[in-house]
């Protein structure tokens, strides 16, 4: 028979993780060696705290998790971390034409993240993008539809070729 863990039992498992890694930033899929699905439990605590899941988390429990560095808005923090990296890219290169496979020194897949933002903006992703996030990206001269912009670039190049040569017979 499997023992049912109480809240403090789960918390002690989180403390062990913290002692080993110095944070509690685990994946939702994280399981202890003993098979305890600790990542799922932390995810549930976040959802309960935000009111997205039925359950109860006491103020003292919130404080215990805060003392270990609990991040309650993980997606927002991930977005901000990527945005700050994009700002640095902009400062360095003067644009945000990030190659799709670009990865920062910190291991952020910035090119993929930027593509996800475009997809969210264009309604082609499960991810959501807020008006505030759109405004922030626009400050960095975001190109929301790069396929259309590529087409425009090629069209104008072809138009210039036509003006110069009188035809579009390009071999």
FENZITA-V40092 format. One line per field, one symbol per residue. ss: DSSP state (2 for helix, 1 for strand, 0 for the rest). phi: phi as a letter, one per 20 degrees, with the letter a starting at -180 (. if undefined). A space follows every 10 residues. Layout:
ss = ???
phi = ???
This chain:
ss = 0000002222 2222222222 2000000000 0000000222 2222222222 0000000022 2222222000 0002222222 2222222222 2220000000 0000000002 2222222222 2000000000 2222222220 0000022222 2222222222 2222200000 0
phi = .efeeegfff gfffgfgfff dnbceeffef cffeneefff ffgfffffge nebfqccegf fgfgfgfeng dedgffffff ffffffffgf ffdmbcefgg efcffenfef ffffffffff femdbffdce gffffffffe mfdecfffff fgffffffff ffffdmbcee e
